[in-house]
Amino acid sequence: MTAVTESPDTLNDGAGNEQAVLSLSDNAARQIKTLAQAEETPDMMLRVTVSGGGCSGFQYSFAFDDTINDDDQVFEKAGARVVVDSISLELLGGSEVDFIEDLIGSYFSIRNPNASSSCGCGTSFSI
């Protein structure tokens, strides 16, 4: 089931089951919209996935996509959309996608309350 939600703490799947959701910071929403406009692709969404690997066991991946698959959930804030597959969402539930700009560069970041540890690069974590 694909659903679009605007930042509640949980998402009801229609069968009475609640699932933790992903939220977007204001910075992340602004950056996603800026990049979509620059590419002249208004339907572009940030796809966040979790895969095995990295220094800590799991790693985050970020890519832009304009396709919503059957097992995806779409989260929206201020017109910016993030899409996450159901397996990745199990590890990301309750997380926030942020966009960081600092001296070492600009990048999307995840604040994941499910992670027991993460590596220094910020793209790898363990549960």
Secondary structure, DSSP 8 states (H G I E B T S, - for coil): ---EESS-SEEE-SSS-EEE--EE-HHHHHHHHHHHHHTT-TT-EEEEEEEEETTTEEEEEEEEE----TTEEEEEETTEEEEEEHHHHHHHTT-EEEEEEETTEEEEEEE-TT-SEE-TTSSEEE-
